[in-house]
Amino acid sequence: MSNSIGTVYRFTVWGQSHSPAIGVTVEGIPAGTQIDTALLQEFLDRRKPGGDPLTTARKEEDEPEFIAGVIRDDAGGSRILTACGAPVTAVIRNLDARSGDYEGSRYIPRPGHADLAAMAKYGDARDHAGGGQFSGRMTAPLCIAGGIALQLLERLGIVIAARPVRIGGKTEPDRMRQAVEAAKAEGDSVGGIVECVIDGVPAGVGEPMFDGLENRIAQAVFGIPAVKGIEFGSGFAGAQLRGSENNDPFVLLPGQGTDITARVGTDTNNHGGSLGGLSSGMPIVFRAAFKPTPSIAKEQDSVDIRTGEKVRLSLKGRFDPCVALRAVPAVEAAAAAALYDLIRLREA
């Protein structure tokens, strides 16, 4: 099913933007694994709406309720949950949905949204409010699965960190924020690029061809709504270089040990930490491109599906003028889940 991803560390995201709740079921967490819920909440808080003037005004606490797959010390009020070996299920209640904002566009596809395609696939059975299952709201349960994977990876010495590197064509932090402010003031939106770096992955993680390291990360990252492209290392810019410029010379790194492969690295990292679908031991570096938020207040052309007439549509509701800002933890989560699954697959 398209809402599920992973082989050993496998999870299924469920719910819709305005359903009573959204959530995730995660398989493959070894029995006895400890989950720090306080750290997980800190991670989810980076993504939740309403925390910044440049994000949507929708207010959601995004506090996960674990209802299966864990045991806890209720008497002690511990923040630590212990996985019991069963699939772990967590629920987030939707507390601030305003579905009425979307009634006027139920039969008028919103430019840049999946509305028309969803009409063709699901007909009147589709959930239109807030974008339904196509909403960026669904990255909240993704961040639960990815947030747990981040904790497990950190225990293996692997750290993942992402950040915006370009917003609205600007690269300096102050100018990126100004670009978002200007678009919001005009009832418009801007896109952006998020870069993610993964440190501490040993060489040899991944599979050849279709289950390669890049393939798996890309598949997970493309599950984030609004992602339209991804590149690793030098990416598209590398396509304009010669091999002598893009190749990364191998060098012997300081250290001791009999395994020479663990002591060899590269002088540069144009390959972005992945060669032949396997990790090279160098930092894994990739960038994801986010389109401008399609929900904008400016009037746009559309068609009323009931009458076939051209209409002008101005959207109501609460929207992010730049989804790339709150997508940073979602990128980390997607990468973490994909990478942890490959590491578990390597052990299987």
Number of C-alpha atoms within 10 A of each C-alpha: 5 7 12 14 20 21 14 19 22 19 24 19 24 18 20 23 22 23 18 13 14 24 24 27 23 24 20 18 24 14 14 13 15 19 20 16 20 12 15 20 17 11 21 24 19 16 20 23 22 17 16 11 11 19 20 19 16 17 15 17 16 21 18 21 13 18 12 15 20 22 15 14 11 9 6 7 8 12 14 17 19 18 21 18 15 15 19 20 22 21 21 21 17 19 15 13 17 13 14 11 14 16 12 12 18 17 18 22 21 22 16 14 17 15 22 18 11 19 18 10 11 11 11 12 9 16 20 25 21 23 21 20 22 20 19 21 23 23 27 26 27 27 27 31 29 29 28 23 25 26 18 19 20 13 10 11 11 18 18 21 16 21 18 22 18 19 26 21 14 15 15 13 13 9 15 19 17 15 20 23 19 15 16 20 10 11 17 21 26 24 23 26 24 23 21 23 18 21 16 16 21 18 18 18 21 25 19 12 12 10 14 20 26 28 17 23 21 20 16 21 22 17 20 21 20 23 22 12 14 21 17 21 19 18 16 11 11 16 10 11 12 9 10 8 11 18 16 16 12 11 12 13 13 8 9 9 8 7 8 11 14 16 15 18 20 18 14 14 20 19 23 23 28 25 17 14 20 20 23 25 22 22 22 23 23 24 22 25 21 24 21 22 21 21 22 26 18 14 13 13 13 17 18 16 14 8 8 10 10 12 13 13 21 16 20 16 16 19 23 27 28 29 25 29 24 23 27 21 28 30 31 27 31 27 30 30 29 26 28 23 22 24 18 15 16 13 8 7
